[in-house]
Amino acid sequence: EVYPHATNTLRILTLWHPRDRTPFTAAVTHRFGTARSKPLDNFHQGGGGICADVHATTGVMGKAVSVRDSQLEWHTTHPETGVTITGLSIPGYQCCIDGVERLAASLPFCRCVGWDVVVTEAGYSVLEANPLPGYWVWQVHRPLLQDPRIRDFYRLWKLAA
């Protein structure tokens, strides 16, 4: 409903705890298309889309951001449809996160994955898994290393390998 003219996706970052060796959801963002990006939600490299921060535990969206002329523009609503983004809960979010974490657990050789996921009325579909996840889509909202679990991942995995 936020932007019905594109396939709008979650980008979910899973990392592995270096101590207990299980995956966890480190960061989530929701990407939305625009007239410039449709039928895609391409936020990368000024592709025209926008992305909203998602609270990894609750699935509630924060502010969204777009890039125009190398400048960040912040939004609480979709700039074209006017639909509110900030405060919006993603339907079926926990089911989606649980499923992605199960997928991550089945790939112990991939300790870092950026999952592209479409939330559907029937649940969710994974479009692809990216071993080079494109950190900018999360870091534009906050530095990932503020989270001690993420710091531990990057600090300790090299020692545990």
N, C-alpha and C positions, 0 to 999 in steps of 0.2 A: 504494500500500500504506500510505502514511502516514495518509491519511484518504480512504477509498474512497467516501464519501457526497457528495462535491462534485467539481466540476471544478476541479482544482488547477492553477494557472498560474505560469509564469515571467513576471516583468516585467523586460524587458531595456531598458536605456537606451543608445541609440546617439547619439553626437555626431560631428561632423566635425572632423578636425584642421584648424585654420585655416591651417597652413603647406602641408601636402601635399594638402589638400582630399580626404581619404578618410575614410570612417566608421570608428569604433572602438567597441567595447563598453566603456562607461564604468562601468556598475554593473548588477548582477543581483540579484534577490530571488526567492524561491519562496514563493508564497502558498498556504496550505492552508485548507480549510474547517473548520468546527466545527459542532456541533449548532445554535448560534445563527445561523450564516451559511448553512448548506446550503440549496439545492444549489450555492451560490456559495462562493467563497473570499474574500469581501469583507473586506479589512483596513481600508479607508478609513473614516474617521469612526466608528470603533467598531462596524463592521458585524459583528463577532464572529469574523472569521477571524484567522489568525496569519500572519506572514511571517518567513522565514528568510533571513539573509544568505547570498549565494552568492559564492564566490571567482570573480571574473570570468574568470580564466585557467584554473583547474582544474575548476570546476563542483562543488566540494565545499562542502556547506552548513555554515554556522556556527550560532550560536544563533538561535532564533526568538523572536519577541515578539508579544504580544497586548495589547490595550487593554481594561481593565475599569474602569469608574467613573473615567475620565480618568487612570488609572494604568497604566504599562507593567509587564507581567509577562513575565519572560524564561524560556525553555524550552529544554532540550536534547532533550526528547522531546515528542511531540504530547500535549497535556494530557488528551485523551480516549482515544486509542487506545494510548498508551504507546510507540508506535513511535519509535525513535531518529531524530532529525533531524540533530543535530550530527555532522559527519564523514561523512554520507551523500553519495555521489557520484550525480549526475544521469546516468542512462543516455543515451547519444547526445548528450551536452552539446555537444561541439565541432562536430558536424554541425549542430546547431541554431544555434549562434552563427555559424558560417560562413554559413548560409542567411540569417539575419537581417541580417548585415552586407552580403550581396549585395543583399537587398531595400533596405536603407538606401542603398546605392550607386546604386540605380536611381531614387532620389528626391532628387537633389541640392538641390532647393529646400526640403527638410525637413531642416534641419541638426540637429534635436533631436527624437527620437521615443522614446516609451515603448511598446514592443511587448508585447502580451499573447499568450503562446505556451503551447500545451498540448503536453507531451511525450507521445507515443503509442508503442505497440509498433512501429509502422511508421515512426516518425521524430518529426515534430512538425507542428503546425498553428498558423498565426498566426490569432488571433481578431480582433485589431484593432491599429491603430497610432494612438497618441495624441500629437498635437503638443504638448499640455499634459500632460506625463507624470506629474504627481503625485509630486514629489520626496520627500515624507515617507516613502514606502515604502523608500527607500534611506537617507535621512538619519537615520532612527531607529537605524540600525546604525553609521553613521560620517558625519562631514561630507564631502560630495562634494568640496569644494574642497581637501581634503588631497592629492588626486591632481593633479600638475602639468599633466597633459593636460587635465583638466576645467577647471582655472584658466585655462589658455591659451585654451580654447574660449570661455569667457565674457569674457575680457579682450581677445582678439585679433579675434574675429569682427566685433565692432562697427567695428574699424579696417579690416578687409578688405572689408567690405560695400560 
